[in-house]
Amino acid sequence: MTRARMPRPHEVAAARRDPRLLRALSERRQEDAWRTRGTCQNVDPETFFPAPNEPADAAVALCRTCDVQGSCLAWALEVGDCHGVWGGTTPRERRAMLVAWRSEVQPDPDALDDAGPPVRDRLLTLVPLS
């Protein structure tokens, strides 16, 4: 397994202008039922998780035709998912987008009071067994 590298500054700058990221920013809180309408519902899931040495072109092409591409990418960036194709982006593209995403999206203080910490913080909390 190869180790992912940090995106370079020019990759992050390009990600900030990427229309897919801009769409994800605008659609990030539109609806929660986006998964039920995705084009991927009728496709083998393995299509979206190619091996590291295989191209992701088929999955990216399917995502380009999907109506919920922005919401899908927003979800992947929100939870920090770095595997597979989400919202028409490869893991490498999303690593650069994630840097831009975190600088653009500020946590909503009202939502934190009601819902507790973000999901990724709750998933990484260690609880002693004794």
N, C-alpha and C positions, 0 to 999 in steps of 0.2 A: 504494500500500500504506500502510495506516495504522500508526502506531507504537503498540504496546501500552503502556498506562500502568501504573504500579505500583498494586497494590491499596491501597485506603484502610483505615485501622485497623478501621473497623466491618465491612468486607467480610472481613477476616482473622478477626475475632472470630466472625462468622457461620460462616465456613468451619470453624473449630475445633469447632463443634457439629453440623456437617452429618453426617447418618448415613452418607452415601456415603464421606466421609473416614474416619470411624470404622471402617467395614467394611474399607476399604483398609488401614488400619493393622493390623487384626486378621488380614487374609488375605495380607499382603505376602510372607510366606515359606512359604506352604503348598505350592505346587507350581510346577513350571516348564512343565508341559504345558497351561496354561490356554488358550492360543491355539487349540488344536485343538478345544476344546469351546465356543467362543464362538458366539453367535447370528449374529454378523457373517460367519461363514464362508460363508453362503449368500446374501449380499446384495452388491450392487454396492459396491465400496469408495468410490466417489465420494459415496455417501450420507453417509458419515462425514466427508467433507471438503467441506462446502458453501462456496460463495463467501462472502466477508465480508458481503455485503449480503443473503444468503439465510438463512432460518431453519434451525436445526438440530433442529427438533422431531421429524422422522421418525427421525433417528438416536438421539436421546435416548430416544424411545419404545421403539425396539428394544432399547436397552441396559437399560432397566428390566425387561425380561423375561429377561435373560441371567443364567445361573448363575455366571458368572465375572466379574461386574461389579467386585467388590472387587479381585481380582487384576489386572485390566486397568487400573484406576485407579491402583493401587499402582505398576505398571510405568511408566505415563506420568509419575507424580510422581517416581519414582526416576531416570528418565533426563531429566526436565525437558522432555518433549515438550509444545509449546505450540500445536500445529496439530491441527485436527480434533476429533472427539468420541471420548473415551476414558472408559470406565467410567461412562457416562451424564452426563458433564460437558462443558461447552463450554470453549473456551480461556480465556475471561474468568473462569469459575468456578475453573478449575484454577490460574490465577495467584494467586488468594487462598489456595487450598488449599496451593499450593507453599510459601508462607511458613509456614503452620501445619505442614506436613509436615516441613520442614527443622528446625523447632524441636522436633518430637516424635521424629524418627528420628535416633538417634545412630549413627555408623558403628560397626560391630562390629570391635574391634581384632584379634580372631583371624582374621576373614575377610580383613582388609586384608593381614595378613602372608602369607597363602596365595595370595591372588588378585592382589595388587598394587594399584595405585590404582583407584578406581571407574571405570566405563566412560566416563563423561563426561570425566574427567580424561585418560584415554588417548586419547580422540578429539580433544581439543583440544591435544595436545602437538605443538609445531612442531619439525620436524627440519630442520637446514640441508642444503641440496642439495650443497654442495661438500665 
